[in-house]
Structures are given as C-alpha cells and as structure tokens.
C-alpha cells in the first residue's frame, strides 16, 4: 500500500481528514485523542455486552497499531456488534449511544459529514477548525456550525442549541408588531385573517409581500450568526401551502418564495433551522394571534383539519429534502402550542392519539418514497410533557429522531416570587426535562410589576445589568437540557415603546443581552 493511501485509509477510519506527512505525526497528533474518545465512550456505556467490548478493543488496536489494512474487517465486526448506524457514529467521531432510540429521543443526532468535531475529538487539519462542538470542520473565519451546508441534526454535548425565533415574519402577531400592522393598513385588527378580510385579498397580498420582504433581512441573519447563535426557529402557517386554504378562509398568499429566500440565508450563514407549524388549520388554541385566526373555540381538532395539517407537513418535508436552499433545516415541528389537557381533555387526547401518529407516519412515508437514508431523516418535534397536552410519545410508532419542545415563561408562572431575587432564584433552580429544547422564552416579568420601579425599563438604562443576569440564569438552566430559542428576534413597539424584554435584537442593543450567546457562565447569575 502506498504511503499516501495508507494515511488516507487511517484517516477515513477515524473520521478525520488531514494530510499528514508521517506516521509519527499521526501517532502524536491524532491517535491519543481518538483513544481517549473511545475510552470515554466505553466508560459512559456501562451496559456494553461482550461482543461490543471486543469490537471497541479491536478499534483501539487498529488506532494504536496503525493497522489500516484491517479497516474493512474492523468495520464488519463493529457493524455486527453495534449495528451499522451506531458503528458509523463510533468510527466517524460522533457522540453515539448504545441505546440509539433513547438518545435520539432525548437529544439530536448529527448527520455524519465528511469531517466532524466532537467533544472528545476536535482535530480537523488542512487549516480548518472546530467552530462548535459537535459540528463540522470549518475555515477559521466561519460562523455558526461549520463550513458545510449539509443539514445538521446533532447531539448536544457541550454544545447546545442557542437560537432565536423569527416571530411575526410569516404570522404577524400585532401585540408585538403594532407599527408594522398599522403601516399595512390593519391597525387595531387582531390577526392576519382579519387583515386580509379587511383589505381584500389582492391588496392584502401586496401588503404582506412588502412585510415579508423587509421584516427579516439578510443583514438580520448575518447579525444573528455574529452573536454566537446557531439556530433559528421559523414559525409558519399552514396557508403557505395555498391549495389547503378553503373558500371563505382569509390568509395572505405568496409567502413561499420569501421562505425559500430566508432559509437560503440561514444556509449561507451555517444556521440550523427548526421549521415550526405555528398556525394550524382551524386554529389550535382559542383567542391566540399566533394561530393566524383568533377564535373563541379551537377548531383544529377534527379529522379534516388533521388531514390538512398532515398534507402541509409532508409537503414541507419533501421541500426540505429536495430544495437545495433548505439544507440546514433539520427539524420539523408538527404543531405549536396546542390546547392543554386540563382545559380541553378530549381534544388533547384525540390529538395525541390521532394527529400525532398521523403526522409522524406521513412525514416518514414521504421520506421513504424520496429514498432518504435513516441518518438523513428530519427530526420530528412535538410539544413535550411540560406543555400539558399529555405524553406526546404515547401513540407514536417510534421515537427515533423525535424531538420535544418546552416553552418556559416566568412572566406567567404564578409560583415565582415577583422580585428580582425571586426571578433569579426560580431560574437558577429550574429543571426542565432532559433533552428538550426550550423553544420559547423571554426576559419579561409579570404584567403587574413590569412597569414598577423595580422592573420598569422605559427610560431606565440602569436596568440592563439585572436583566442580563436574568437572561444568563435562564440560559444556564436551559442548557442543562438541549438548549434554547428566545422569543423573539425582533419586535415593533410593544405598548408604545421599544419593549426589549421580548426582543433579542433590541436587548443586545440595550446591553441587556450580551453579544456572545455563549457567555452566560461569565456573568455568574447563580
């Protein structure tokens, strides 16, 4: 075997791409970290059987002895012991688990790329560096999760999801975009349905196109990446797929081209995307602007609307897998904030036992028809147990590549003491479910104290330091799970002023959120 091929084969086994000049370089720079990675894997998996332990010892021997000619036989033994997917993760530097399904349920499994960065293996070579762990090797100047544009679904180790929602981009919520809605000719109206009905379809389409074009810009996405954020959650309504809209329903048309452009910007900046069905057919929660149509009784919970939502989800899944611009979209949330079981027991139970498995099967069936490999499937996300609709897994046919969402607003938690110490203590001592993503949260406080001397921010630049501690306390709590997505990136005059407690962009400008999303530990809030 020629020397160059020998080293290339060794590097392939280890999941590292580097042009080494000698065996000594390999043994000095790569082998120790790989042996350490394998030892940590073994130490963290106490239930390995004898064949799995033997396979790990064989891999260690291949690393130590530079036995690259045995690559094929080593892989075969590994595949038999662990299964192909888990073996690939072990050999190529992922963060695997001997219990694959539980790992996928509690976290996010990264799709295997040509070069990976893990907590225990961060060697890249070729002038590349690890920008995030886990992630892909990237040029030293790159931001986000790596240089490649392959969709990322990763297990959080020391790296966590750190992101923002793009609220009011595709579903305007007038409470947080008052001036914007007024500029469109819809001041004083409650939701997008009323706006379209008021303006008429053609005029509304033009008004919304201007909004979609300007509310979130390419510069916004670049700024998001520059702040150390690696994830964007995009709330969308089912009406983006316009053939699902029935006669007599009032929603804007033409949003898809702006969604395509937006996810393309995310791809260009190496930002992971969670696509969130935020507004379901018939409205999934009463009297909420985020559904696109505020209604007194939620109308989502019937077979017809389940079917419309399922058609949207399978359409979106195909779009993600077949459209180049969607390459960093790795997760699809089937429904944002459905009803609680305590208030709507029958609707919540029917959703969990009928709609959730329907949505799961339709997404997975579409992926199968497209020939998508198991490791390249989307994560399918549901509201977790803490939301209160019931156990989202109880009727699912599988939990492989399932993910779970948790929304945590201290503002509406009556058990929290309404003092600065009370809010900090609540956040510092909070414990969310393992592996969930806290997909919405803010630094706002209870309505009846938000404007008093202790908490008010209007004309009060001195308040920024405390709110920064409140931000950091929540971040530290949420990063004990899979990470967080702040609500929201941008607002537009809440209550007649720049209410940055809901708006990440404005809070950074005000000094209430730091410019590095990974700096919560430096603030020492707890």
Order of alpha helices (4+ residues) and beta strands (2+ residues): alpha-alpha-alpha-alpha-alpha-alpha-alpha-beta-beta-beta-beta-alpha-alpha-alpha-alpha-beta-alpha-beta-alpha-beta-alpha-alpha-beta-beta-alpha-beta-alpha-beta-alpha-alpha
